[in-house]
Amino acid sequence: MTMNDRGSGVSRSESSGHAARAARESSAPNRPSTCVCCTKAKANAITIVDVDSRYEREPLIRPFGFKGASMTEIWQIMACMQSHSGIGRVGLSTQSVLWSDADVFASHSERDGNALMYALTGQALQIVKGRSFNTPVDLLDGILEEVYDYGKILTKNPRLRKTFALNALVCVDFAAWLLYAQTHGIKNFDDMIPCAYRPSLSHHHTQVASIPAMAYSVPIPEIKDAVNQGFFFMKIKLGQPGSQEDMLAKDKARLSAIHEVIGHVRTPYTRDGKLPYYFDANGRYQNKETLMMLLDHAEKIGALDQIAMIEEPFPEDAEFNVGGLGVRIAADESAHTEKDALERIQMGYSAIALKAIAKTLSMTMKIAQTAYEQGVPCFCADLTGNPILVDWNKAVAARLAPFPDLGLGLLETNGHQNYKNWETMVRYHPYAGASWTKMIEGVFSLEKDYYKKSGGILAPSRHYEDMFKHRK
């Protein structure tokens, strides 16, 4: 089958019964016509007077492989910022040098690469010290290019990907949002969203699908076990190590093995009852022709119609249109900013992976609004976040428009699969054990208590706060 035979890859049934039902169930919260950013924030700027940071090295159960490489640990970063009014808050992030810039990862040891990103976070904190801001979006806009330029110097890489700087800024941005909320007496996430970005974040889903990630090293029996546990929408890593020829052969074999084991399973969450496949190649396919060979193989084994989307199959600098491949192509790390997201949409990308825990919440709001205005659906992808960051990401996923043909929000979360000390990390969550923190049969159920408490993201975590308790 040729590219033209396959069509655009965007579903013709975006207004399916599932989506319509979800739209009725996902009601927008009642909000005033104006928000803090229009009133109090403009009159009461926040000045950052003190900063500090800490990190923890969290080991993984086994090497987590993607982009043709793998990592063995993930650094958890804490950024503490104090305002002129005496309020101090701690923002969190997880680092992923491999995801944000594979060249930096390849040219350093894993530990040194993480140390470079942590150093960039430290520099960002020094840059914001003494600055005033009205909203965290304003703060990010004012520092991103300066932090990015310093990152190029720090890594000695003039072609540093902007996601490296954004990843380093996540904890700084989150600390700013917490300061912003507490300063202005904001008690929930809905009221925290500036009015410019509310159209794209206006839903309140009662269910959000939990998406596990299946790296190269995950055995097929574990994928089957995940389906038996209720997971029905799985992210499967493609683009395995080796030459393009070797990669394609390995990816075909893995697709065949996965489809043979779970291809027959049925789910109530899709229109046709089949499990949707979500592939992520992380830019490993060098051209359309190679990807077409994979899609031809998928058609041959009867798996093509189950491919819901393929994320980032091509390198970021591949400037060709991706329409006409017959499957939905999603942008992730190539959509660094809202401008990049718009360019990707114009190149035929028909979904955007949002990463509030990788590109900052501020940038995520801007990208989500851009996609919303272009009629392109979004979902939330993970960066192997810790339990608190899962709920930061969930706050966005719960408010996006229903994903086409599924009728609910989508949230990738794979920390439970990868962290050796996941259960210990769960206890750091301010609402550890709450029903909405647990996946049950493939979904997170988000009832009134979840929205009332904003998933706990505005509450302090004793574990992370205690790391700065010596400070006055």
C-alpha positions as CSV (number, residue, x, y, z in Angstrom):
1,M,0.0,0.0,0.0
2,T,1.3,3.5,-0.9
3,M,1.2,6.7,1.1
4,N,-1.6,8.1,-1.0
5,D,-3.6,4.9,-0.4
6,R,-3.5,5.4,3.3
7,G,-4.9,9.0,3.3
8,S,-4.1,11.5,6.0
9,G,-4.1,9.3,9.0
10,V,-6.5,11.6,10.9
11,S,-9.7,9.9,12.0
12,R,-12.8,10.8,10.1
13,S,-14.9,10.1,13.2
14,E,-13.6,12.7,15.6
15,S,-17.1,13.4,16.7
16,S,-17.8,9.8,17.6
17,G,-20.3,8.7,20.2
18,H,-17.5,8.2,22.7
19,A,-16.2,11.8,22.2
20,A,-19.8,13.2,22.4
21,R,-20.4,11.2,25.6
22,A,-17.2,12.4,27.1
23,A,-17.9,16.0,26.2
24,R,-21.2,15.7,28.2
25,E,-19.4,14.1,31.1
26,S,-16.5,16.5,31.1
27,S,-18.0,19.7,32.2
28,A,-16.1,23.0,32.4
29,P,-15.8,24.4,35.9
30,N,-17.5,27.6,36.7
31,R,-15.0,30.4,36.7
32,P,-15.1,34.2,36.8
33,S,-14.6,36.0,33.5
34,T,-11.4,37.4,34.7
35,C,-8.5,35.9,36.6
36,V,-5.7,36.7,38.9
37,C,-3.4,37.5,36.0
38,C,-5.8,40.2,34.9
39,T,-6.3,41.8,38.3
40,K,-4.1,41.0,41.4
41,A,-1.0,39.9,39.6
42,K,-0.6,43.1,37.6
43,A,-0.8,45.1,40.7
44,N,1.2,42.9,43.0
45,A,4.4,41.6,41.3
46,I,6.3,38.8,43.1
47,T,10.0,39.4,43.7
48,I,12.3,36.4,44.2
49,V,14.8,37.2,47.0
50,D,16.4,33.8,47.7
51,V,17.0,30.5,45.9
52,D,18.5,27.1,46.5
53,S,18.5,23.6,45.1
54,R,19.0,19.9,46.0
55,Y,18.9,16.6,44.1
56,E,18.4,12.9,44.7
57,R,19.6,10.2,42.5
58,E,16.9,7.5,42.0
59,P,18.1,4.2,40.6
60,L,16.0,2.4,38.0
61,I,14.9,-1.3,38.1
62,R,16.7,-1.9,34.8
63,P,18.2,0.2,32.0
64,F,15.4,2.3,30.4
65,G,16.1,2.2,26.7
66,F,15.0,4.6,23.9
67,K,16.6,6.8,21.2
68,G,19.0,3.9,20.7
69,A,20.5,4.3,24.2
70,S,19.5,3.7,27.8
71,M,19.7,5.3,31.3
72,T,20.1,3.7,34.6
73,E,19.1,6.4,37.1
74,I,17.0,9.6,37.1
75,W,17.9,12.7,39.2
76,Q,15.1,14.3,41.1
77,I,15.7,18.0,41.4
78,M,14.2,20.4,44.0
79,A,14.3,24.2,43.5
80,C,13.5,26.4,46.5
81,M,12.5,30.0,45.8
82,Q,11.5,32.6,48.4
83,S,9.6,35.8,47.6
84,H,9.9,39.2,49.2
85,S,6.8,38.5,51.2
86,G,8.6,35.6,53.0
87,I,6.8,32.8,51.2
88,G,9.1,29.9,50.2
89,R,8.1,27.0,48.0
90,V,9.8,24.0,46.5
91,G,9.3,23.0,42.9
92,L,10.2,19.5,41.6
93,S,11.5,18.0,38.3
94,T,13.0,14.9,36.9
95,Q,15.9,15.1,34.6
96,S,16.2,13.3,31.3
97,V,19.3,14.2,29.4
98,L,18.7,11.4,26.9
99,W,15.2,12.6,26.1
100,S,16.1,16.3,26.0
101,D,19.3,16.0,24.0
102,A,20.7,12.7,22.9
103,D,23.9,14.2,21.7
104,V,24.7,15.6,25.2
105,F,23.9,12.2,26.6
106,A,26.1,10.4,24.2
107,S,29.1,12.7,24.7
108,H,29.2,12.4,28.5
109,S,28.9,9.8,31.1
110,E,25.4,9.4,32.4
111,R,26.3,11.0,35.7
112,D,28.2,13.9,34.1
113,G,25.3,14.6,31.7
114,N,22.9,14.8,34.7
115,A,25.4,17.1,36.5
116,L,25.4,19.4,33.5
117,M,21.7,19.8,33.5
118,Y,21.6,20.3,37.3
119,A,24.2,23.0,36.9
120,L,22.0,24.7,34.3
121,T,19.1,24.6,36.9
122,G,21.4,26.2,39.4
123,Q,22.3,29.0,36.9
124,A,18.7,29.5,36.1
125,L,18.0,30.0,39.8
126,Q,20.7,32.6,40.0
127,I,19.2,34.4,37.0
128,V,15.8,34.6,38.6
129,K,17.1,35.8,41.9
130,G,16.2,39.4,42.3
131,R,13.7,39.4,39.5
132,S,10.0,40.3,39.7
133,F,7.2,38.6,37.8
134,N,3.4,38.9,37.4
135,T,2.8,35.4,36.3
136,P,5.1,32.4,35.9
137,V,4.6,32.6,32.2
138,D,6.0,36.1,32.2
139,L,9.0,34.8,34.2
140,L,9.7,32.0,31.8
141,D,9.4,34.2,28.8
142,G,12.0,36.6,30.4
143,I,14.6,34.0,31.1
144,L,14.3,31.1,28.6
145,E,16.7,32.5,26.0
146,E,19.3,33.5,28.6
147,V,19.2,30.0,30.2
148,Y,19.3,28.4,26.8
149,D,22.4,30.4,25.7
150,Y,24.1,29.5,28.9
151,G,23.3,25.9,28.4
152,K,25.1,26.0,25.0
153,I,28.2,27.3,26.8
154,L,27.9,24.8,29.6
155,T,27.6,21.8,27.4
156,K,29.9,23.2,24.7
157,N,27.2,22.4,22.2
158,P,26.1,25.3,20.0
159,R,23.3,23.1,18.6
160,L,21.9,22.3,22.0
161,R,18.2,21.4,21.8
162,K,15.9,23.8,23.6
163,T,14.3,21.0,25.4
164,F,17.5,20.6,27.5
165,A,17.0,24.2,28.8
166,L,13.3,23.6,29.3
167,N,13.9,20.4,31.2
168,A,16.4,22.2,33.5
169,L,13.7,24.9,34.1
170,V,10.8,22.7,35.1
171,C,11.5,22.8,38.9
172,V,12.1,26.6,38.7
173,D,8.8,27.1,36.8
174,F,6.9,24.9,39.3
175,A,8.3,26.7,42.3
176,A,7.2,30.0,40.6
177,W,3.6,28.6,40.1
178,L,3.5,27.6,43.8
179,L,4.7,31.0,44.9
180,Y,2.1,32.6,42.6
181,A,-0.7,30.5,43.9
182,Q,0.1,31.0,47.6
183,T,0.8,34.8,47.2
184,H,-2.6,35.3,45.6
185,G,-4.6,32.9,47.8
186,I,-5.3,30.5,44.9
187,K,-6.6,27.2,46.3
188,N,-7.1,25.2,43.1
189,F,-5.5,24.5,39.8
190,D,-8.4,25.9,37.7
191,D,-8.2,29.4,39.3
192,M,-4.4,29.3,38.7
193,I,-4.7,29.1,34.9
194,P,-4.4,32.5,33.2
195,C,-7.4,33.4,31.2
196,A,-5.5,33.3,27.9
197,Y,-5.0,29.5,28.2
198,R,-8.3,28.5,29.7
199,P,-10.0,27.6,26.5
200,S,-7.6,24.6,26.0
201,L,-7.9,23.5,29.6
202,S,-11.6,23.7,30.2
203,H,-12.6,20.1,30.7
204,H,-13.0,18.1,33.9
205,H,-12.7,14.5,32.9
206,T,-14.0,11.9,35.3
207,Q,-11.6,9.4,33.8
208,V,-8.1,9.7,32.4
209,A,-6.4,6.7,30.7
210,S,-3.1,5.6,32.3
211,I,-0.5,4.9,29.6
212,P,2.5,2.7,30.5
213,A,5.7,2.8,28.5
214,M,7.2,-0.3,27.1
215,A,10.9,0.2,26.5
216,Y,13.1,-2.0,24.3
217,S,14.0,-4.1,27.3
218,V,10.5,-4.9,28.5
219,P,9.8,-8.5,27.9
220,I,6.7,-9.5,25.9
221,P,5.2,-11.4,28.9
222,E,5.3,-8.1,30.9
223,I,3.4,-6.3,28.2
224,K,0.8,-9.1,28.3
225,D,0.6,-8.8,32.1
226,A,0.0,-5.0,31.8
227,V,-3.0,-5.7,29.5
228,N,-4.3,-8.3,32.0
229,Q,-4.0,-5.6,34.7
230,G,-6.4,-3.4,32.7
231,F,-4.0,-1.2,30.7
232,F,-5.5,-0.7,27.2
233,F,-3.4,2.1,25.7
234,M,0.3,1.5,25.8
235,K,3.3,3.4,24.6
236,I,5.7,1.1,22.8
237,K,9.2,2.3,22.1
238,L,10.5,1.7,18.6
239,G,13.7,2.8,16.9
240,Q,15.9,0.2,18.4
241,P,19.8,0.4,18.4
242,G,21.7,-0.3,15.2
243,S,21.7,0.8,11.6
244,Q,18.5,1.7,9.9
245,E,18.3,-1.8,8.4
246,D,18.9,-3.4,11.8
247,M,16.5,-1.1,13.5
248,L,13.7,-1.8,11.1
249,A,14.2,-5.6,11.4
250,K,14.1,-5.4,15.2
251,D,11.0,-3.1,15.2
252,K,9.2,-5.4,12.8
253,A,9.9,-8.4,14.9
254,R,8.8,-6.6,18.1
255,L,5.6,-5.4,16.5
256,S,4.8,-8.9,15.4
257,A,5.5,-10.4,18.8
258,I,3.4,-7.8,20.6
259,H,0.5,-8.0,18.2
260,E,0.5,-11.8,18.4
261,V,0.1,-11.7,22.2
262,I,-2.3,-8.7,22.7
263,G,-3.8,-8.0,19.3
264,H,-6.9,-10.0,20.0
265,V,-7.7,-8.4,23.3
266,R,-10.8,-6.2,23.5
267,T,-11.5,-3.0,25.4
268,P,-14.7,-0.9,26.1
269,Y,-12.8,2.4,25.6
270,T,-12.5,2.3,21.8
271,R,-15.1,2.4,19.1
272,D,-14.1,-0.9,17.5
273,G,-13.2,-2.5,20.8
274,K,-9.6,-3.1,19.7
275,L,-6.5,-2.1,21.7
276,P,-4.9,1.1,20.3
277,Y,-1.2,1.0,19.7
278,Y,0.9,4.1,20.5
279,F,4.4,3.9,19.1
280,D,7.2,6.3,19.9
281,A,10.3,6.2,17.7
282,N,12.1,9.2,19.3
283,G,13.3,10.5,15.9
284,R,15.2,7.3,14.9
285,Y,13.6,6.8,11.4
286,Q,15.7,8.8,9.0
287,N,13.1,9.0,6.2
288,K,9.5,8.2,5.2
289,E,10.4,5.2,3.1
290,T,11.8,3.3,6.2
291,L,8.7,4.1,8.2
292,M,6.5,3.0,5.3
293,M,8.2,-0.4,5.4
294,L,7.2,-0.7,9.1
295,L,3.6,0.4,8.3
296,D,3.5,-2.1,5.4
297,H,4.6,-4.8,7.8
298,A,1.9,-3.7,10.3
299,E,-0.7,-4.0,7.5
300,K,0.6,-7.4,6.6
301,I,0.1,-8.8,10.1
302,G,-3.3,-7.0,10.6
303,A,-2.0,-4.4,13.1
304,L,-2.2,-1.2,11.0
305,D,-5.8,-0.3,11.9
306,Q,-4.9,-0.5,15.6
307,I,-2.1,2.2,15.4
308,A,-3.6,5.2,17.1
309,M,-0.5,7.3,16.5
310,I,3.3,7.3,16.0
311,E,5.2,9.9,18.0
312,E,8.3,11.6,16.7
313,P,9.3,9.0,14.1
314,F,11.7,11.4,12.3
315,P,14.7,13.6,13.3
316,E,13.8,17.1,14.3
317,D,15.6,18.6,11.3
318,A,13.7,16.5,8.8
319,E,11.7,19.2,7.2
320,F,9.2,17.1,5.2
321,N,5.4,17.0,5.5
322,V,4.2,13.9,7.4
323,G,0.6,14.0,6.0
324,G,-0.5,11.1,3.9
325,L,1.2,8.4,5.9
326,G,-2.2,6.9,6.9
327,V,-1.6,7.1,10.7
328,R,-1.7,10.0,13.1
329,I,1.8,11.5,13.6
330,A,2.4,13.2,16.9
331,A,5.0,15.8,17.8
332,D,6.7,15.7,21.2
333,E,10.3,16.9,21.8
334,S,10.4,18.7,18.4
335,A,7.6,21.0,19.7
336,H,9.9,22.9,22.1
337,T,7.7,26.0,22.1
338,E,4.3,27.1,20.9
339,K,6.0,28.4,17.7
340,D,7.6,25.0,17.0
341,A,4.2,23.3,17.7
342,L,2.5,25.5,15.1
343,E,5.3,24.7,12.6
344,R,4.8,21.0,13.2
345,I,1.1,21.3,12.8
346,Q,1.7,23.0,9.4
347,M,3.9,20.1,8.5
348,G,1.1,17.6,8.9
349,Y,1.5,16.6,12.6
350,S,-2.0,15.8,13.9
351,A,-1.4,15.4,17.6
352,I,0.8,17.1,20.2
353,A,2.3,15.4,23.2
354,L,2.3,17.8,26.1
355,K,4.9,17.5,28.9
356,A,4.3,19.9,31.8
357,I,6.9,17.9,33.7
358,A,9.5,18.2,30.9
359,K,9.0,21.6,29.2
360,T,7.5,23.5,32.1
361,L,3.9,24.1,32.9
362,S,4.1,27.6,31.5
363,M,5.3,26.5,28.1
364,T,2.8,23.6,28.1
365,M,-0.1,26.0,28.6
366,K,1.1,28.0,25.6
367,I,1.5,24.9,23.4
368,A,-1.9,23.5,24.4
369,Q,-3.6,26.8,23.5
370,T,-1.9,26.9,20.1
371,A,-2.9,23.3,19.3
372,Y,-6.5,24.0,20.5
373,E,-6.8,27.0,18.2
374,Q,-5.6,24.8,15.3
375,G,-8.0,22.0,16.2
376,V,-5.2,19.5,16.9
377,P,-5.7,17.1,19.9
378,C,-3.3,16.9,22.7
379,F,-2.4,14.3,25.4
380,C,0.2,14.2,28.2
381,A,3.4,12.2,27.9
382,D,5.7,11.3,30.8
383,L,9.3,11.9,31.6
384,T,9.3,9.1,34.1
385,G,8.0,11.5,36.7
386,N,7.9,10.9,40.4
387,P,4.4,10.5,42.0
388,I,3.9,14.2,42.7
389,L,4.9,15.1,39.1
390,V,2.5,12.5,37.8
391,D,-0.3,14.6,39.4
392,W,1.2,17.8,37.9
393,N,0.9,16.2,34.5
394,K,-2.5,14.8,35.3
395,A,-3.8,18.3,36.1
396,V,-3.3,19.1,32.4
397,A,-4.5,15.7,31.0
398,A,-7.7,16.0,33.1
399,R,-8.5,19.3,31.5
400,L,-7.7,18.7,27.8
401,A,-10.4,18.0,25.2
402,P,-11.2,14.3,24.9
403,F,-8.8,12.5,22.6
404,P,-10.4,11.5,19.3
405,D,-12.2,8.1,19.2
406,L,-11.4,7.5,22.9
407,G,-13.5,10.1,24.6
408,L,-11.2,10.7,27.6
409,G,-7.9,12.3,28.5
410,L,-4.6,10.4,28.0
411,L,-1.8,10.4,30.5
412,E,1.4,8.5,30.1
413,T,3.0,7.5,33.5
414,N,5.8,4.9,33.7
415,G,7.5,5.7,36.9
416,H,5.9,2.7,38.7
417,Q,7.5,0.5,36.0
418,N,11.0,1.9,36.3
419,Y,11.9,3.3,39.7
420,K,13.5,0.8,42.1
421,N,12.2,2.8,45.0
422,W,8.8,3.8,43.6
423,E,6.8,2.7,46.7
424,T,9.0,4.9,48.9
425,M,8.6,7.8,46.5
426,V,4.8,7.4,46.7
427,R,5.0,8.2,50.4
428,Y,6.4,11.7,49.6
429,H,3.1,12.7,47.9
430,P,1.0,15.0,50.2
431,Y,-2.1,12.8,49.5
432,A,-0.4,9.4,49.3
433,G,-3.0,6.7,49.1
434,A,-5.8,8.9,47.7
435,S,-8.0,7.1,45.3
436,W,-7.2,9.4,42.4
437,T,-3.5,8.6,42.7
438,K,-4.2,4.9,41.8
439,M,-4.7,3.4,38.4
440,I,-7.6,0.9,38.4
441,E,-8.2,-1.2,35.3
442,G,-6.3,1.2,33.0
443,V,-7.7,4.5,34.2
444,F,-7.5,7.1,36.9
445,S,-10.9,8.0,38.3
446,L,-11.1,11.7,39.0
447,E,-14.1,12.6,41.2
448,K,-15.0,15.9,43.0
449,D,-12.4,15.3,45.7
450,Y,-9.6,15.2,43.1
451,Y,-10.6,18.6,41.7
452,K,-11.2,20.1,45.1
453,K,-7.7,19.2,46.2
454,S,-6.1,19.8,42.8
455,G,-4.5,16.4,43.0
456,G,-2.4,17.6,45.9
457,I,0.0,19.6,43.6
458,L,-0.4,22.8,45.5
459,A,0.2,21.2,48.9
460,P,3.7,20.9,50.3
461,S,5.6,17.6,50.4
462,R,7.3,17.1,53.8
463,H,10.1,15.0,52.3
464,Y,11.1,17.7,49.8
465,E,10.4,20.7,52.0
466,D,12.6,19.1,54.8
467,M,15.6,19.2,52.5
468,F,15.6,23.0,53.0
469,K,14.6,23.1,56.6
470,H,17.9,24.5,57.8
471,R,17.2,27.7,55.8
472,K,15.7,30.6,57.7
